[in-house]
Amino acid sequence: MKILVMNSGSSSLKFQLFTMANMAVLASGLIESIGDSQGIVTLHYFDGDGKEQDLELKKEVPDHRAAIELMVELFQEKEILNDVTQLAGVGHRVVHGGEEFHEPTLITNDVLEAIRELNPLAPLHNPANITGIEVVMEKVPDVPQVAVFDTAFHQSIPEHAYLYALPYTLYEELKVRRYGFHGTSHAYVSKAAAGYLHRSYDDLKIITLHLGNGASAAAIDHGKCVDTSMGLTPLEGLVMGTRSGDLDPAILFYLARETGMGMDELDTLLNKESGLKGICGNNDMRSIDKLAKAGDKQALLALHIFCYRIKKYVGSYLAVLGGADCLIFTGGIGENAISVRSHCLAGLENLGFTLDPLKNDNRSDAIMEIQSDTSLGKILVVPTNEELEIAHQTLGLIG
């Protein structure tokens, strides 16, 4: 029997097929640029002889329903999953679970409607997640589906940390509060670090930095998340690829008055035209790093702003936790951008974290230590695996 994990973004679909027995990956794929004139499809799988194979193709994928149909076609064409009744369960990453969902949840019609009601809190993501659930319901109605919520890991955050200093009625009536995101990643890497260190997860104080096109930080105290950088939406917190992160909210009033920008224009500005892209015109950290090293002033500025914001959050979470045993870098940037880790850690020596430049100058598919021998705390680079975390949580629920 097999478990399928689907991770739908606003314009992408990532999927992995696992064996139920030992969580071995049978196939993994990514469909990008959904809704554009040309989608990008990649698939890595094992053929009938057990040999690894790779497929890359470009074709128009108009929406998420078409993307899921394409995924099923590829599974059947490559004989990866000949019969959908071989599925023991399907796990879905659902971005926003609000206050209703604190743990992985078996999907019923009532649960699906509850997720749909949360669409205003995640208009770019939850509808795509719902489409995946609905298509699976249509194709294999008897296969159990599990929703694993990005926000669930952060539901342990105390009230004084998740409430904003706004009229309390806005929380009571509209549930305006901090929710946090990237929860499956923060959960996976922090637990993986505890295992690597041979320490009880419940005994550790950990700061996790999930750095990719979207970026967030989390403070984890004895196995419970106590604060995180993203808020009501994924816009708050760190500087990101195209998102501004923290800013003075009065900037929006100023722009509206001075430029006549409307709500939709301001939304687009902060979510799609800001962050690294807004500073230097590029939101790919690999390109930014190369340009910065070549002397491009705007690229260097973008790199410094990105890392400075991260450093501020690390400092604040050290204060919240009263120190930390471990600092973790993960995500596409966190795992691969050597210069970003170096800039983020510069000056943290007095706070207990000292980088070893030689150890940092490496990349690995496994957990990697990059602290010096004199560092009081461990600094780890931990490759994230949200799909595996979702698979484990799905299996744990369906047995």
Buried (B, 14 or more C-beta within 10 A) or exposed (E): EBBBBBBBBBBBBBBBBBBBEEEEBBBBBBBBBBBEEEBBBBBBBBEEEEEEEEBEEEEEBEEBBBBBBBBBEBBEEBEBBEEBEBBBBBBBBBBBBBEBBBBBBEBEEEBBEBBBEBBEBBEBBBBBBBBBBBBBBEBBEEBBBBBBBBBBBBBBBEEEBBBBEEEEEEBEEEBBBBBBBBBBBBBBBBBBBBEBBEBEBEEBBBBBBBBBBBBBBBBBBEBBBBBBBBBBBBBBBBBBBBBBBBEEEEEBEEBBEEEEBEEEBBBBBBBBBBBBBBBBEBBBBEBBBEBBEEEBEBBBBBBEBBBEBBBEBBBBBBEBBEEBBBBBBBBBBBBBBBBBBBBBBEEBBEBBBBBBEEBBEEEEEEBBBBBBEEBEBBBBBBBBBBBBBBBBBBBEBBE
